[in-house]
Amino acid sequence: MGKLFTTGAAYPPAADIQRIATYKRARTIFDGRQYEIYERAAELLKDTPHAAQLRTLYLAVNVVDILVTKPADLLVGEPPTYISGHPDDAIEQQRLASIVEENDMNTLIHEVVTGAGIRGDAFLKTYYAPRYDVSETVSAQFEAPEIANEPIIEAVDATIVFPELSRGSRKRFKAINIAYVEWVATEMRPGLEKYLTRKSERYVEVPFLVVERHIPGYITYERYRLEENGVDTSYGVTIPLFKIGEQAETGRDEDVVETGIPELLVHHIPYKTVDDRWNGIGGIEKLESVLAAINDRMTMIDYVLHRHGDPTAYGPELPTEADGGIRFGGKYIPTTKEDIAPGYMEWNSQLDGCFKELDILLGLVYQMSETPQWLFGTTLAEDKGGSGTSHSDGSAIQMRMMPILTKVKRIRNYVDRAVRDALWIAMKLENFANDGMDDFIAYDPIYPAINWKDGLPKDLKAEAEAYSIRTGGKATLDVESAIKRMDGITDDKVRDITAKIAEDEKATVGTVDASVFNV
């Protein structure tokens, strides 16, 4: 099978339209714009006078925002540590720590986990280039500042990533394409100016397809003219379709870049996946029907309450407000019988049933999301697992949070692999790009380890008591390690602290035994 994108092919490929549509639907729901996708309540009553009012009152309950964000909070809310297996003063550990810090890895992980929760897939790309874009400075004909190349790890929008599977595999990639549409203002053909009514119509937006293709050892760049080919609405959202035309200049200095390593530079992070497909399953995809029902029920309850606040009255014919008569909030129906006392027309709106159904629907959302409702500090229903504050013991809290912790561990398996690959490849790219440079200290790229935290508050007293029981009351931690663990600092800073403690002891008692600090 040849390249995925070439002259005569379609963009996006037919096999990827459903995946992209799923991404787009989920993102719309996450943003709280459900009304763009479905309005079931208004649709059911579209032939009644209530339809317009329901559209006006339509509510978008964005409960999925917190459900999708919470696993990312637990994953990196307590920052993980990145370890090369070498001392802190070794070049391998220093370069690993520098790459992590310069790329703000903890924030990046939070973003990609949230993005994967929305779409089901997230991608990281590693490359070696200047971090700052000075193209505008050059376009303005100013002297651009010199910027050194460095390892960069960044997220890539899953909607523009198109992997190519190895033959006979559903998981392994032989190539990964990053392809997106670029609209360029292009001047119309000469001779057509006389047909223009405004000078602004002289330029038209012309679509081009930019393709960045990653294969083992190389990255190739291509650019094609596109022809608009309608839209696809089969999956409830609008997906623009294009036909790929003739190849165009990329505008780059090099269209083929050697990476020097056999690994692909794009790393896939699924939220959850199965064994017969590569793309993941998001946290919103399975909840769409329940979320639609919640929004419908909330809209109907809101509508009923509005109707109760402005009811229709009936009674004998009375003077109008213009004639000094009585003014009613809603409509007034005069009756023909004499001496009938005015009253309100009452109707059974079944609000209790509506709220009970709403409780069940919300419970289903939290259950399907593997998330205890009390995790957010409050509950919306009478009985959804309690408030979460009745168990203050660390182990009890951990047991009660088992569903969400299990979910986070499952997500962590995919994140751990992709992040470690990205960091390892970043170190390999740095060494390859600087091979033979006099001012660069070469080192062996180390496949790092990541110590993840579970995000739960630690019961340090219970932990210390358990250690004491297991060791028969013996010390289990030296002073330097204790300071390093509690404060999350490097070995150098720990040594400075212990040295200052020794100086304080010496100033207080005259001398101090260095063995106290196990140095």
C-alpha atoms as one frame of an Amber mdcrd trajectory, in Angstrom:
protein
   0.000   0.000   0.000   1.348   3.422  -0.958   1.206   6.743   0.823  -2.029
   7.786   2.438  -1.996  11.300   0.947  -1.203  11.815  -2.713  -2.751  13.441
  -5.779  -6.226  12.075  -6.435  -6.799  10.817  -2.878  -9.389  12.131  -0.432
  -8.894  14.216   2.681  -9.808  13.130   5.239  -9.642   9.456   4.220 -13.010
   7.696   4.265 -11.823   5.284   6.973 -11.115   8.193   9.351 -14.331  10.204
   8.961 -16.190   8.413  11.750 -13.213   8.786  14.112 -12.936  12.533  13.428
 -16.701  12.959  13.791 -16.539  11.240  17.193 -13.770  13.636  18.236 -15.806
  16.639  17.115 -19.007  15.514  18.850 -17.184  14.836  22.105 -15.411  18.192
  22.035 -18.713  19.993  21.434 -20.239  18.252  24.472 -17.165  18.994  26.609
 -17.448  22.679  25.690 -21.078  22.718  26.842 -22.512  23.268  23.365 -24.830
  20.236  23.303 -27.533  22.275  21.595 -25.437  22.120  18.420 -25.801  18.336
  18.356 -29.198  17.439  19.738 -32.400  19.069  20.950 -34.541  16.039  21.679
 -37.043  17.808  23.960 -37.826  20.452  21.359 -37.897  17.829  18.617 -40.494
  15.751  20.473 -42.782  18.782  20.788 -41.901  20.418  17.469 -45.560  20.408
  16.307 -46.851  22.073  19.480 -46.794  25.732  20.606 -44.238  24.773  23.279
 -41.386  24.036  20.847 -40.124  27.623  20.605 -40.161  28.035  24.386 -38.221
  24.812  24.922 -35.529  25.962  22.504 -35.274  29.212  24.439 -34.975  27.358
  27.755 -32.592  24.646  26.525 -29.998  23.862  29.212 -26.564  22.360  28.626
 -25.465  20.556  31.800 -21.697  20.285  31.425 -21.083  17.547  33.997 -18.522
  15.821  31.754 -16.018  18.662  32.196 -15.227  17.701  35.781 -15.500  13.972
  35.068 -12.901  14.136  32.303 -10.580  16.499  34.182 -10.488  14.634  37.508
  -8.291  11.671  36.341  -5.723  14.168  35.053  -5.818  15.941  38.427  -5.144
  12.699  40.281  -2.406  11.669  37.843  -0.196  14.763  38.122  -1.818  16.772
  40.912   1.001  15.424  43.032   3.959  15.769  40.624   5.719  12.537  39.608
   9.503  12.201  39.639  11.592  11.327  36.586  14.574   9.068  37.221  17.475
   8.063  34.986  19.013   5.662  37.511  22.105   7.884  37.840  23.069  10.337
  40.620  21.730  13.869  40.449  25.124  15.234  39.388  25.440  12.810  36.467
  24.993  14.290  32.980  22.209  11.779  32.178  20.071  12.854  35.150  20.825
  16.532  34.558  19.748  16.369  30.919  16.614  14.376  31.801  15.651  16.916
  34.480  16.317  19.777  32.057  14.134  18.286  29.297  11.336  17.648  31.789
  11.473  21.174  33.179  11.883  23.019  29.871   8.934  21.187  28.352   6.795
  21.564  31.504   5.999  17.860  31.351   3.542  17.759  34.261   1.320  20.408
  32.687   1.668  18.732  29.289   0.601  15.379  30.768  -2.447  17.001  32.378
  -3.456  18.502  29.040  -3.033  15.319  26.979  -4.870  13.168  29.543  -7.775
  15.635  29.512  -7.681  15.687  25.704  -7.605  11.886  25.543 -10.568  11.792
  27.912 -12.527  13.966  25.494 -11.592  12.315  22.203 -10.238   8.923  23.237
  -6.818   9.627  21.690  -3.917  11.990  22.286  -0.517  12.277  20.604   2.881
  13.579  21.682   5.512  14.680  19.167   9.229  14.944  19.901  11.601  16.967
  17.744  14.819  18.982  17.932  14.420  22.612  16.890  14.354  26.201  18.188
  11.661  26.642  20.808  10.698  30.155  19.678   9.255  31.033  16.278  11.003
  34.078  14.780   9.352  33.898  11.350   7.422  37.134  11.911  10.628  38.926
  12.840  12.181  37.774   9.556   9.036  38.738   7.592   9.252  42.232   9.067
  12.860  42.364   7.793  14.337  42.706  11.265  17.419  40.891  12.437  16.201
  37.739  14.149  17.818  36.765  17.478  19.880  33.592  17.496  18.010  30.735
  19.154  19.669  27.425  19.919  18.014  24.142  19.048  16.694  22.028  21.910
  14.543  18.932  22.479  10.842  19.818  22.291   7.916  17.633  23.330   4.437
  18.900  22.512   0.885  17.685  22.019  -0.600  17.190  18.551  -4.314  17.525
  17.804  -5.637  13.997  17.240  -7.998  15.209  14.490  -5.036  15.860  12.176
  -3.084  12.654  12.948  -3.475   9.746  10.522  -1.443   6.603  11.361  -0.663
   3.913   8.804  -0.825   0.397  10.238   1.801  -2.240   9.605   0.624  -5.115
   7.474  -1.324  -7.638   9.515  -1.336  -5.487  12.675  -4.030  -3.470  14.425
  -1.672  -1.717  16.828   1.726  -1.223  15.203   2.382   1.815  13.003   4.683
   1.870   9.985   4.158   5.599   9.446   2.275   8.477  11.052   0.968  11.440
   9.062   0.236  14.846  10.538  -1.946  16.436   7.858  -3.990  19.622   8.098
  -5.709  22.140   5.826  -4.036  25.518   5.382  -6.092  28.316   3.851  -4.018
  30.800   1.858  -5.198  34.151   0.498  -4.486  33.927  -3.247  -4.924  36.582
  -5.915  -7.470  35.792  -8.599  -6.433  35.183 -12.181  -5.514  38.345 -14.152
  -8.327  39.713 -16.299 -11.101  39.000 -13.816 -10.758  42.323 -11.984 -13.396
  43.973 -14.164 -16.038  41.600 -12.804 -15.344  42.516  -9.176 -17.639  44.892
  -7.307 -15.140  45.427  -4.425 -11.370  45.412  -4.319 -11.486  43.076  -1.325
 -12.807  40.359  -3.654  -9.532  40.360  -5.508  -8.191  37.668  -3.153  -9.796
  34.303  -2.420  -9.030  31.713   0.260  -7.499  28.652  -1.371  -7.086  25.403
   0.634  -3.776  23.531   0.710  -2.968  20.253   2.442   0.215  20.261   4.522
   1.552  16.759   5.220   4.278  15.894   7.724   4.991  12.163   7.325   6.981
  10.332   9.994   8.707   7.091   8.993  11.588   5.286  10.744  14.709   7.434
  10.404  13.120  10.297   8.431  10.466  12.999   8.285   9.158  14.063   4.870
   7.172  17.239   4.163   4.696  17.703   1.304   2.070  20.238   0.271  -0.878
  19.772  -2.099  -3.572  21.943  -3.632  -7.046  20.945  -2.423 -10.435  20.992
  -4.094 -13.540  21.275  -1.929 -15.686  18.162  -2.307 -18.775  18.774  -0.145
 -19.371  17.731   3.455 -20.187  14.555   5.352 -23.009  14.691   7.945 -23.461
  10.954   8.460 -22.416  11.063  12.122 -24.296  14.122  13.353 -21.601  16.729
  12.746 -20.283  18.442   9.638 -16.969  17.141   8.270 -15.604  19.122   5.265
 -14.366  16.881   2.450 -11.588  17.616  -0.027  -9.972  16.031  -3.049  -6.181
  16.250  -3.182  -4.901  18.011  -6.294  -1.464  18.714  -7.688   1.616  18.941
  -5.478   2.923  22.386  -4.537   6.089  23.836  -3.013   6.384  23.415   0.736
   8.344  26.630   1.318  10.800  24.793   3.562  14.579  24.664   3.254  14.505
  20.865   3.407  11.630  18.557   2.519  13.383  15.466   3.920  14.876  15.513
   7.419  16.934  12.646   8.822  16.194  11.818  12.458  19.025   9.323  12.968
  16.885   6.922  15.013  14.571   4.035  14.025  11.734   5.100  16.323   8.816
   7.222  15.148   8.745  10.659  16.760   4.964  10.659  17.364   3.641   8.772
  20.387   0.049   7.619  20.827  -1.836   7.860  24.155  -5.256   6.143  24.132
  -7.651   6.794  26.999  -8.936   3.242  26.855  -8.638   0.776  24.022  -9.372
  -2.772  22.933  -7.374  -5.355  21.010  -8.961  -5.021  17.569  -8.301  -1.340
  16.814  -5.604   1.234  17.440  -7.770   4.252  18.283  -8.989   4.753  21.824
 -12.361   5.158  23.521 -13.013   8.497  25.226 -14.783   9.273  28.453 -17.673
  11.044  26.680 -18.366   8.647  23.814 -20.331   6.124  25.904 -22.261   8.787
  27.820 -23.881  10.665  24.930 -27.380   9.179  25.249 -27.463   9.610  29.041
 -26.183  13.180  28.786 -28.876  13.949  26.202 -31.531  12.596  28.572 -30.162
  14.714  31.448 -30.295  17.872  29.356 -33.825  17.047  28.198 -35.024  16.429
  31.751 -33.416  19.620  33.048 -35.005  21.580  30.203 -38.432  20.134  30.848
 -38.189  20.800  34.606 -37.144  24.367  33.895 -40.046  24.747  31.484 -42.559
  23.387  34.010 -41.318  25.725  36.726 -41.618  28.666  34.364 -45.174  27.648
  33.526 -46.050  27.333  37.227 -44.666  30.803  37.838 -47.003  32.300  35.222
 -50.218  30.211  35.301 -53.444  30.727  33.371 -56.381  32.063  35.441 -60.129
  31.755  34.883 -63.278  33.408  36.272 -66.040  35.887  35.411 -65.441  38.538
  32.835 -63.541  41.400  34.454 -62.507  44.884  33.300 -59.149  45.025  31.505
 -56.098  46.724  32.970 -56.643  49.713  30.676 -60.056  50.218  32.292 -58.646
  50.032  35.800 -59.272  46.321  36.121 -57.130  43.552  37.603 -53.859  42.526
  35.936 -52.900  38.828  35.852 -49.352  37.546  35.214 -50.509  34.920  32.712
 -53.524  34.586  30.491 -57.029  35.141  31.893 -59.989  33.107  30.637 -63.419
  34.727  31.296 -66.261  32.326  31.964 -69.923  32.688  31.061 -71.455  31.683
  34.409 -72.199  34.430  36.858 -70.605  34.869  40.252 -67.862  32.302  39.778
 -64.854  33.028  41.971 -61.609  33.560  39.972 -59.119  30.708  40.299 -56.049
  29.096  38.711 -56.037  26.127  36.394 -53.858  23.455  37.952 -52.219  20.549
  36.157 -50.201  17.573  37.266 -46.701  18.157  35.942 -45.159  15.070  37.666
 -42.192  17.059  38.953 -41.385  14.422  41.579 -41.038  11.824  38.862 -38.845
  14.168  36.829 -36.446  14.726  39.727 -36.300  10.995  40.521 -35.414  10.217
  36.922 -32.794  12.961  37.002 -31.226  11.376  40.096 -31.031   8.010  38.339
 -29.529   9.530  35.195 -26.865  11.406  37.160 -26.054   8.245  39.088 -25.615
   6.365  35.811 -23.210   9.011  34.511 -20.998   8.757  37.588 -21.176   4.968
  37.602 -20.279   4.683  33.915 -17.422   7.153  34.496 -16.077   5.052  37.404
 -16.152   8.174  39.555 -17.693   8.491  43.053 -19.976  11.515  43.068 -18.790
  12.632  46.515 -15.281  12.997  45.078 -16.229  16.559  44.101 -17.140  17.532
  47.668 -20.918  17.359  47.310 -23.685  15.212  45.889 -26.646  16.153  43.727
 -28.937  13.346  44.852 -30.192  12.076  48.197 -28.154   8.883  48.183 -25.130
   8.658  45.904 -22.534   7.037  48.148 -22.390   9.556  50.969 -20.376  12.727
  51.297 -16.979  11.057  51.399 -16.044  12.639  54.733 -17.188   9.863  57.054
 -13.965   7.892  56.527 -10.938   9.977  57.507  -8.520   7.066  57.746  -6.089
   6.942  54.808  -6.715   3.309  53.924 -10.501   3.805  54.190 -10.384   6.753
  51.793  -8.243   4.721  49.405 -10.718   1.833  49.445 -13.675   4.166  48.827
 -11.845   5.742  45.905 -10.931   2.376  44.380 -13.045   2.868  41.200 -11.419
   6.176  40.216  -7.956   4.994  41.308  -8.277   1.895  39.138  -9.316   4.096
  36.229  -6.328   6.399  36.774  -3.948   3.419  36.873  -5.344   2.162  33.580
  -4.805   5.564  31.973  -1.348   5.770  33.553  -0.214   2.621  31.737  -0.620
   4.341  28.368   0.709   7.717  29.540   3.762   6.192  31.200   4.831   4.388
  28.054   4.339   7.381  25.754   6.042   9.914  28.060   9.045   7.669  28.701
   9.379   7.052  24.963   9.179  10.791  24.282  11.857  11.636  26.869  14.156
   8.854  25.698  13.807   9.898  22.047  14.404  13.546  23.034  17.756  12.537
  24.501  18.601  10.463  21.411  17.732  13.334  19.063  19.873  15.715  21.098
  22.901  13.435  20.855  22.394  12.764  17.133  21.988  16.459  16.257  25.086
  17.476  18.247  27.336  14.616  17.211  30.859  15.992  16.753  30.078  19.397
  18.278  32.935  20.651  20.457  30.715  22.471  22.947  28.406  19.496  23.517
  29.017  16.820  26.139  27.836  13.538  24.666  26.062  11.049  26.941  24.241
   7.742  26.679  20.465   8.271  26.386  18.808   6.425  29.263  15.287   5.054
  29.089  13.873   6.805  32.154  11.569   5.633  34.909   8.693   7.673  36.315
   7.546   7.401  39.926   3.849   8.251  39.879   1.783   9.312  42.876  -1.850
   8.357  43.397  -2.949  11.909  44.225  -4.437  10.971  47.594  -3.481  12.651
  50.868  -0.930  10.587  52.786  -1.523   9.412  56.332   2.121   9.861  57.360
   1.529   8.798  60.958  -0.080   5.498  59.953   2.715   4.960  57.424   5.434
   5.522  60.047   3.698   3.202  62.497   3.523   0.460  59.872   7.262   0.838
  59.121   8.069   0.732  62.830   6.090  -2.466  63.346   7.689  -4.181  60.334
  11.257  -3.282  61.368  10.889  -3.804  65.105  11.276  -0.116  65.883  14.487
   0.349  63.835  15.186   3.411  61.709  14.063   3.002  58.113  15.122   6.337
  56.658  18.254   8.445  56.935  18.074  12.206  57.413  19.099  13.109  53.865
  16.564  10.776  52.270  13.833  12.032  54.615  14.467  15.673  53.697  14.643
  14.817  50.014  11.362  12.904  50.132   9.439  15.449  52.216  10.570  18.548
  50.333  10.998  17.023  46.878  14.454  18.535  46.324  17.708  17.361  44.753
  20.701  15.759  46.461  22.736  18.986  46.259  20.097  20.992  48.108  19.737
  18.235  50.699  23.485  18.359  51.386  23.276  22.131  51.851  20.471  21.702
  54.382  22.241  18.969  56.358  25.439  21.054  56.380  23.531  24.016  57.813
  21.922  21.758  60.424  25.411  20.555  61.410  26.591  24.154  61.744  23.602
  24.970  63.960  24.318  21.959  66.167  27.956  22.901  66.412  27.098  26.468
  67.372  24.673  25.191  70.023  26.582  22.331  71.694  30.114  22.989  70.448
  30.592  19.796  68.409  28.426  17.459  66.454  28.964  13.933  65.250  28.645
  13.816  61.474  27.330  10.273  61.713  24.048  11.748  62.959  23.322  12.748
  59.368  24.622   9.468  57.898  27.198  11.224  55.728
